[in-house]
Amino acid sequence: MSIWSWDGIVPVVDPAAFVHPDATLIGDVIVAAGAYVGPQCVLRGDSGRVEIGEASVVIAVSATHRHDALAACQDAIDALKETVPLWKKEVYEGGEEWVGRGS
């Protein structure tokens, strides 16, 4: 893995995390225990902190046209939702709720 400092801030990787050798971490990035950062993933903490926890999903794609890239992201998360029980916390001005499969 490539680790680069940004404005004197060096990424922090917990020893119990897995960061693929082909991944790149830049600046204010924290990778927690149990996290997985896959090949060719680039995490940039150059304009604010990026925290990857054990329950994080990062999907990165590139395409010549935005529509194709967004469709690839949608396909990837839909495939993930079919095999992994994902939940998210939605926070509103008047409260919050957990939304996900089975809710």
N, CA and C atoms as a LAMMPS dump frame, in Angstrom:
ITEM: TIMESTEP
0
ITEM: NUMBER OF ATOMS
309
ITEM: BOX BOUNDS ff ff ff
-5.0000000000000000e+02 5.0000000000000000e+02
-5.0000000000000000e+02 5.0000000000000000e+02
-5.0000000000000000e+02 5.0000000000000000e+02
ITEM: ATOMS id mol type element x y z
1 1 1 N 0.852 -1.171 0
2 1 2 C 0 0 0
3 1 3 C 0.891 1.224 0
4 2 1 N 0.392 2.28 -0.612
5 2 2 C 1.105 3.553 -0.598
6 2 3 C 0.481 4.446 0.457
7 3 1 N 1.313 5.015 1.328
8 3 2 C 0.834 5.929 2.361
9 3 3 C 1.559 7.261 2.177
10 4 1 N 0.757 8.331 2.057
11 4 2 C 1.303 9.662 1.83
12 4 3 C 0.773 10.617 2.894
13 5 1 N 1.651 11.47 3.404
14 5 2 C 1.198 12.496 4.347
15 5 3 C 0.644 13.679 3.556
16 6 1 N -0.21 14.453 4.206
17 6 2 C -0.761 15.672 3.612
18 6 3 C -0.781 16.729 4.711
19 7 1 N -0.114 17.829 4.506
20 7 2 C 0.009 18.883 5.517
21 7 3 C 0.484 18.317 6.85
22 8 1 N 1.4 17.36 6.808
23 8 2 C 1.965 16.784 8.018
24 8 3 C 1.109 15.72 8.681
25 9 1 N -0.041 15.383 8.099
26 9 2 C -0.925 14.357 8.672
27 9 3 C -0.719 13.056 7.911
28 10 1 N -0.415 12.003 8.657
29 10 2 C -0.142 10.693 8.059
30 10 3 C -1.325 9.769 8.332
31 11 1 N -1.778 8.991 7.348
32 11 2 C -2.864 8.036 7.575
33 11 3 C -2.539 7.057 8.7
34 12 1 N -3.593 6.613 9.398
35 12 2 C -3.454 5.659 10.499
36 12 3 C -4.209 4.39 10.115
37 13 1 N -3.509 3.257 10.173
38 13 2 C -4.121 1.966 9.841
39 13 3 C -3.981 1.041 11.041
40 14 1 N -5.113 0.562 11.541
41 14 2 C -5.083 -0.392 12.646
42 14 3 C -4.432 -1.689 12.168
43 15 1 N -3.618 -2.326 13.008
44 15 2 C -2.974 -3.585 12.607
45 15 3 C -3.971 -4.698 12.261
46 16 1 N -5.197 -4.6 12.772
47 16 2 C -6.206 -5.625 12.49
48 16 3 C -7.048 -5.281 11.268
49 17 1 N -6.669 -4.261 10.507
50 17 2 C -7.345 -3.91 9.257
51 17 3 C -6.581 -4.546 8.1
52 18 1 N -7.273 -4.721 6.971
53 18 2 C -6.592 -5.186 5.761
54 18 3 C -6.63 -4.071 4.736
55 19 1 N -5.471 -3.634 4.291
56 19 2 C -5.36 -2.663 3.213
57 19 3 C -4.561 -3.333 2.108
58 20 1 N -5.176 -3.487 0.95
59 20 2 C -4.533 -4.165 -0.18
60 20 3 C -3.239 -3.443 -0.567
61 21 1 N -2.227 -4.193 -0.982
62 21 2 C -0.961 -3.579 -1.38
63 21 3 C -1.1 -2.555 -2.512
64 22 1 N -2.158 -2.664 -3.333
65 22 2 C -2.361 -1.722 -4.439
66 22 3 C -3.236 -0.53 -4.06
67 23 1 N -3.593 -0.37 -2.79
68 23 2 C -4.395 0.77 -2.336
69 23 3 C -3.487 1.938 -1.974
70 24 1 N -4.067 3.156 -1.976
71 24 2 C -3.332 4.368 -1.636
72 24 3 C -4.099 5.15 -0.578
73 25 1 N -3.402 5.559 0.482
74 25 2 C -3.988 6.359 1.55
75 25 3 C -3.234 7.675 1.624
76 26 1 N -3.998 8.79 1.658
77 26 2 C -3.379 10.114 1.639
78 26 3 C -3.963 10.969 2.756
79 27 1 N -3.104 11.52 3.621
80 27 2 C -3.523 12.504 4.605
81 27 3 C -4.336 11.964 5.762
82 28 1 N -5.393 12.689 6.129
83 28 2 C -6.178 12.424 7.332
84 28 3 C -7.15 11.26 7.119
85 29 1 N -6.598 10.064 7.039
86 29 2 C -7.368 8.837 6.814
87 29 3 C -7.145 7.921 8.014
88 30 1 N -8.242 7.353 8.524
89 30 2 C -8.167 6.391 9.619
90 30 3 C -8.855 5.111 9.167
91 31 1 N -8.134 4.007 9.22
92 31 2 C -8.688 2.704 8.843
93 31 3 C -8.743 1.869 10.119
94 32 1 N -9.966 1.526 10.551
95 32 2 C -10.182 0.853 11.829
96 32 3 C -9.988 -0.66 11.725
97 33 1 N -9.9 -1.292 12.891
98 33 2 C -9.788 -2.755 12.966
99 33 3 C -10.967 -3.393 12.256
100 34 1 N -10.698 -4.441 11.501
101 34 2 C -11.752 -5.167 10.812
102 34 3 C -12.117 -4.589 9.456
103 35 1 N -11.583 -3.434 9.106
104 35 2 C -11.895 -2.807 7.817
105 35 3 C -11.134 -3.517 6.698
106 36 1 N -11.694 -3.431 5.503
107 36 2 C -11.068 -3.983 4.302
108 36 3 C -11.017 -2.865 3.269
109 37 1 N -9.829 -2.557 2.781
110 37 2 C -9.654 -1.573 1.714
111 37 3 C -9.079 -2.337 0.528
112 38 1 N -9.853 -2.399 -0.547
113 38 2 C -9.518 -3.242 -1.682
114 38 3 C -8.49 -2.664 -2.633
115 39 1 N -8.155 -3.46 -3.654
116 39 2 C -7.134 -3.067 -4.622
117 39 3 C -7.543 -1.82 -5.398
118 40 1 N -6.574 -0.979 -5.668
119 40 2 C -6.711 0.247 -6.455
120 40 3 C -7.625 1.288 -5.809
121 41 1 N -7.981 1.099 -4.544
122 41 2 C -8.781 2.081 -3.826
123 41 3 C -7.869 3.225 -3.395
124 42 1 N -8.337 4.459 -3.562
125 42 2 C -7.593 5.638 -3.13
126 42 3 C -8.461 6.389 -2.127
127 43 1 N -7.955 6.549 -0.909
128 43 2 C -8.663 7.295 0.133
129 43 3 C -7.879 8.566 0.398
130 44 1 N -8.535 9.719 0.153
131 44 2 C -7.861 11.017 0.285
132 44 3 C -8.463 11.817 1.416
133 45 1 N -7.652 12.066 2.427
134 45 2 C -8.068 12.912 3.533
135 45 3 C -7.377 14.257 3.445
136 46 1 N -7.437 14.888 2.289
137 46 2 C -6.749 16.166 2.091
138 46 3 C -7.645 17.372 2.353
139 47 1 N -8.961 17.172 2.49
140 47 2 C -9.849 18.301 2.78
141 47 3 C -10.773 17.971 3.952
142 48 1 N -10.429 16.961 4.722
143 48 2 C -11.216 16.524 5.871
144 48 3 C -10.92 15.065 6.157
145 49 1 N -11.309 14.63 7.346
146 49 2 C -11.014 13.269 7.781
147 49 3 C -11.893 12.246 7.037
148 50 1 N -11.267 11.121 6.672
149 50 2 C -11.962 9.972 6.095
150 50 3 C -11.759 8.818 7.065
151 51 1 N -12.86 8.298 7.63
152 51 2 C -12.77 7.187 8.578
153 51 3 C -13.442 5.954 7.968
154 52 1 N -12.675 4.887 7.867
155 52 2 C -13.195 3.624 7.356
156 52 3 C -13.266 2.67 8.538
157 53 1 N -14.497 2.283 8.901
158 53 2 C -14.7 1.376 10.022
159 53 3 C -14.983 -0.025 9.533
160 54 1 N -15.227 -0.923 10.483
161 54 2 C -15.448 -2.317 10.09
162 54 3 C -16.738 -2.508 9.307
163 55 1 N -17.642 -1.53 9.361
164 55 2 C -18.919 -1.662 8.654
165 55 3 C -19.03 -0.673 7.495
166 56 1 N -17.92 -0.349 6.868
167 56 2 C -17.92 0.63 5.774
168 56 3 C -17.899 -0.064 4.423
169 57 1 N -18.548 0.579 3.452
170 57 2 C -18.521 0.112 2.068
171 57 3 C -18.052 1.271 1.211
172 58 1 N -17.011 1.037 0.442
173 58 2 C -16.529 2.041 -0.498
174 58 3 C -16.556 1.412 -1.881
175 59 1 N -17.26 2.061 -2.799
176 59 2 C -17.31 1.585 -4.179
177 59 3 C -16.782 2.703 -5.06
178 60 1 N -15.789 2.405 -5.849
179 60 2 C -15.217 3.406 -6.738
180 60 3 C -15.185 2.864 -8.159
181 61 1 N -15.683 3.638 -9.088
182 61 2 C -15.679 3.242 -10.494
183 61 3 C -15.241 4.434 -11.336
184 62 1 N -14.847 4.154 -12.535
185 62 2 C -14.59 5.236 -13.484
186 62 3 C -15.115 4.8 -14.84
187 63 1 N -15.571 5.759 -15.595
188 63 2 C -16.103 5.502 -16.929
189 63 3 C -15.984 6.781 -17.742
190 64 1 N -16.057 6.648 -19.035
191 64 2 C -15.971 7.809 -19.904
192 64 3 C -17.137 8.762 -19.678
193 65 1 N -18.309 8.204 -19.387
194 65 2 C -19.501 9.027 -19.184
195 65 3 C -20.062 8.807 -17.781
196 66 1 N -20.519 9.876 -17.145
197 66 2 C -21.04 9.83 -15.779
198 66 3 C -22.158 8.805 -15.618
199 67 1 N -23.057 8.725 -16.579
200 67 2 C -24.182 7.789 -16.484
201 67 3 C -23.696 6.352 -16.307
202 68 1 N -22.685 5.962 -17.07
203 68 2 C -22.142 4.606 -16.976
204 68 3 C -21.508 4.347 -15.613
205 69 1 N -20.798 5.35 -15.083
206 69 2 C -20.167 5.198 -13.767
207 69 3 C -21.218 5.066 -12.673
208 70 1 N -22.259 5.896 -12.717
209 70 2 C -23.32 5.824 -11.71
210 70 3 C -24.079 4.501 -11.796
211 71 1 N -24.308 4.014 -13.014
212 71 2 C -24.98 2.722 -13.189
213 71 3 C -24.132 1.592 -12.614
214 72 1 N -22.817 1.66 -12.79
215 72 2 C -21.93 0.629 -12.243
216 72 3 C -21.959 0.645 -10.714
217 73 1 N -21.991 1.845 -10.117
218 73 2 C -22.107 1.949 -8.653
219 73 3 C -23.415 1.334 -8.182
220 74 1 N -24.504 1.654 -8.867
221 74 2 C -25.815 1.11 -8.493
222 74 3 C -25.816 -0.41 -8.587
223 75 1 N -25.258 -0.949 -9.653
224 75 2 C -25.189 -2.406 -9.812
225 75 3 C -24.375 -3.043 -8.698
226 76 1 N -23.255 -2.422 -8.332
227 76 2 C -22.395 -2.983 -7.294
228 76 3 C -23.098 -2.994 -5.94
229 77 1 N -23.745 -1.897 -5.57
230 77 2 C -24.405 -1.854 -4.263
231 77 3 C -25.632 -2.756 -4.247
232 78 1 N -26.358 -2.87 -5.371
233 78 2 C -27.5 -3.788 -5.432
234 78 3 C -27.054 -5.239 -5.253
235 79 1 N -25.925 -5.606 -5.876
236 79 2 C -25.399 -6.964 -5.72
237 79 3 C -24.975 -7.206 -4.273
238 80 1 N -24.376 -6.209 -3.645
239 80 2 C -23.963 -6.34 -2.255
240 80 3 C -25.173 -6.509 -1.333
241 81 1 N -26.222 -5.736 -1.592
242 81 2 C -27.434 -5.81 -0.768
243 81 3 C -28.108 -7.178 -0.838
244 82 1 N -27.902 -7.896 -1.935
245 82 2 C -28.495 -9.231 -2.075
246 82 3 C -27.812 -10.26 -1.187
247 83 1 N -26.56 -10 -0.818
248 83 2 C -25.804 -11 -0.061
249 83 3 C -25.449 -10.579 1.361
250 84 1 N -25.49 -9.277 1.655
251 84 2 C -25.08 -8.768 2.963
252 84 3 C -26.23 -7.95 3.556
253 85 1 N -26.589 -8.195 4.817
254 85 2 C -27.658 -7.397 5.426
255 85 3 C -27.148 -5.992 5.786
256 86 1 N -27.423 -5.028 4.918
257 86 2 C -26.96 -3.659 5.125
258 86 3 C -28.025 -2.82 5.815
259 87 1 N -27.587 -1.967 6.711
260 87 2 C -28.457 -1.026 7.411
261 87 3 C -27.803 0.333 7.367
262 88 1 N -28.616 1.372 7.38
263 88 2 C -28.056 2.714 7.477
264 88 3 C -28.899 3.528 8.439
265 89 1 N -28.257 4.484 9.067
266 89 2 C -28.942 5.359 10.01
267 89 3 C -29.232 6.675 9.3
268 90 1 N -30.517 7.008 9.162
269 90 2 C -30.913 8.276 8.564
270 90 3 C -31.249 9.239 9.697
271 91 1 N -30.627 10.399 9.673
272 91 2 C -30.816 11.392 10.726
273 91 3 C -31.578 12.576 10.143
274 92 1 N -32.669 12.937 10.8
275 92 2 C -33.512 14.04 10.368
276 92 3 C -33.498 15.13 11.427
277 93 1 N -34.018 16.283 11.081
278 93 2 C -34.094 17.382 12.032
279 93 3 C -34.895 16.99 13.27
280 94 1 N -35.943 16.183 13.1
281 94 2 C -36.8 15.801 14.222
282 94 3 C -36.515 14.431 14.805
283 95 1 N -35.491 13.745 14.359
284 95 2 C -35.204 12.412 14.891
285 95 3 C -34.315 11.604 13.97
286 96 1 N -34.346 10.303 14.165
287 96 2 C -33.51 9.405 13.377
288 96 3 C -34.17 8.043 13.292
289 97 1 N -33.74 7.241 12.299
290 97 2 C -34.246 5.877 12.183
291 97 3 C -33.226 5.033 11.424
292 98 1 N -33.272 3.723 11.704
293 98 2 C -32.439 2.766 11.001
294 98 3 C -33.259 2.2 9.854
295 99 1 N -32.673 2.161 8.652
296 99 2 C -33.361 1.69 7.459
297 99 3 C -32.515 0.573 6.857
298 100 1 N -33.18 -0.502 6.434
299 100 2 C -32.427 -1.585 5.8
300 100 3 C -33.316 -2.773 5.541
301 101 1 N -32.685 -3.832 5.083
302 101 2 C -33.39 -5.061 4.8
303 101 3 C -34.079 -5.568 6.046
304 102 1 N -35.367 -5.793 5.985
305 102 2 C -36.086 -6.318 7.121
306 102 3 C -36.633 -5.261 8.056
307 103 1 N -36.396 -3.976 7.745
308 103 2 C -36.893 -2.939 8.644
309 103 3 C -38.358 -2.618 8.382
